[in-house]
Amino acid sequence: MNKRFSVLLPVMAGVTLLLAACSQSGSPGAAGVADTIKIGEFASLTGKEAAFGQSSHKGTLLAIEELNAAGGVLGKRIDFIYEDNRSSPGESATIAKKLITRDRVVALLGEVASGRSLEAAPIAQSSQVPMISPSSTNPKVTETGDYIFRVCFTDPFQGQLLSGFARQTLKAQKIAIFADVSAPYSMGLAQYFREPFVAGGGQVVAEQKYTGGDKDFKAQLTAIKAQNPDAIMVPGYYTDVGLIVAQARQLGIKVPMFGGDGWEAPELIQIAGTALEDTYYSTHFSPENSDPVVQKFVAAYKAKFNGETPDAMAALGYDSAMVLADAIRRAGTTDGPKLRDAIAATKGYAGVTGATTLDAQRNASKPAVIITVKDGKFKYLETVAP
Amino acid sequence: MTEFLQQLVNGLSLGAIYALIALGYTMVYGVLRFINFAHSDVFMVGAFAGYYIGRQLPPETLGGGLVALVGGMLACALLGVVIEKLAYRPLRGRSTLTVLITAIGVSLLLQNLGQRVFGANPRSFPQLFPSHEFHFDGMVISSAQLAVFIVTLLLLFALRWIVMSTRIGTAMRALSFNPTAASLVGINNDFVISCTFALGSALAGAGGILYALNYPSIDPLMGTLPGLKAFVAAVLGGIGNIPGAAAGGLLLGLIETVVVALGGSTYRDAVAFGVLILILLLRPGGLLGRLQTEKV
């Protein structure tokens, strides 16, 4: 249509060209012409979930550095542009808009927290810029649209494995759930835990809620204690979890407590210390894994970041960038739709968090590990296959 | 029954912290008829001062803990005097609204400066005092909870004594009745106001450290919510009234705990601020306050 009009009317031609230019500037194709490939990241580098954001960011940084040292991707250097959303709601959408329209990134990496990934996802989707979340586990994130991917397992899987763990390893029949009403991650995980657990004959004897950032949990914990559960599930993030575990132990609650990958941060141990004995959480990665791919990554990470041991968030941050680079190579272009198809076709990619295959819902299915805390240190307990 | 008693302890210890912060609000309001919204951020600075001082001292000793507590209070007293001198003194004699807005400005300044200087990441607060848990028939009270009770009571009586029985306290009351008349009889208004701010801010500092001892994760925005709750407590008890602030704090802590215990944990903050609206509608002078026609 446009073509015919442009032949007929020079004025129309001008308009069409303008439109074409606009649509091109909005699409990632424009950046493909330059001699670098621009990749954007939005992360919680400061604020409440900064420990996650920092780890994930460092993993991604390491991946980009390794890729560039090996000559870049498609013969082009990767230009890595990142922004901090301060762990606060409302920032991620603005940042995603800025990265896509101003910096013209070809793909977005982010976020750790599902709530903030959900803010940016609709923008990536409508601009046809693929977005890979390293560690948002809430299923809604990738349900936003066909441009949104993740390289980690989802909460339904995590909830199911935690329910099996509670029944088989902890031998718990009566469970209390204490979830963060302000975090989609926490509410989702609680729900995906409850369903298989109740279906398997277990009983949820108490359900209490808190709001992320609360400091006093004693009233809820006292109510939980009165129901005498065999174990307590706390599917929250580490800052709150640390205070919850410490206050629970103070109130004389001695039963095991467990949760998901939101627990994993050294800050958890700093806040709760010895109160963490007999607590467990599921996560994506253990640096104690003897796989050479993992050990090579652990060594490189330690060398770059002053001997720091990488955690699951760092490993997923690393994998998210590597899966993206792999897809760009296979696509041979950074054009949005083609890159999307290449990411969707990822099969058996040997990442540091295990073999990554993206399914039709754009989620990765991969094994999980259970970690416990012994003498103030995280300790590997077992691996659960998908 | 045990659950009920434990919830009572939970409520009272939460309330004691609100009471402690509310004392500072009410103190400044009682003398200057102005709500110092920067109070909750001085509270935050107190916690950070305790954090930095506490890290230099041997942990879990009574002496070290007291040094950190007094050090934090002194740091906050100094900060209070500086804030008053730089931000409020130039506005002396202007309408209360101007000063009120300036106070909100100072509050935002401290929050953002805090994020710049201390960093936005939450930190874990060191265990300053020797910690112990007391068990009574299934009920548990921690030493940190007891410390809040004791310090709040001590400061309540100390404050009452200062205001009622010392020369400076008499001067404060004179100033609150009539600043012009007070200066006519030879009271140095600037000095008395500085003292009021020093005292109020020291209370905020103590509150910050005790709060951090009970909930050992501190960040530059930690003051906002407890500060607002303490403001509700001060209004509930009758703002400007020292025993009223203490009573309001305890009552608010109990109300919040009851709401959570009944299963309404998501309504906790809504109920707390609902109380503020109700008290302003039904008894604007507060529970222990006298009603005065006042422009704020």
Interface residues (C-beta under 8 A of the other chain):
Chain A: T46 G47 K48 A50 A51 R86 S87 V181 Q208 K209 Y210 T211 G213 K215 D216 K218 A219 Q220 T222 A223 K225 A226 T239 G242 L243 A246 Q250 L251 G252 E267 Q270 I271
Chain B: T2 E3 Q6 Q7 N10 G11 S13 L14 Q115 G119 A120 N121 P122 S124 E133 H135 G138 V140 S142 Y211 N214 Y215 P216 S217 D219 M222 L225 E256 T257 V260 A261 G263 S265 T266 R268 D269
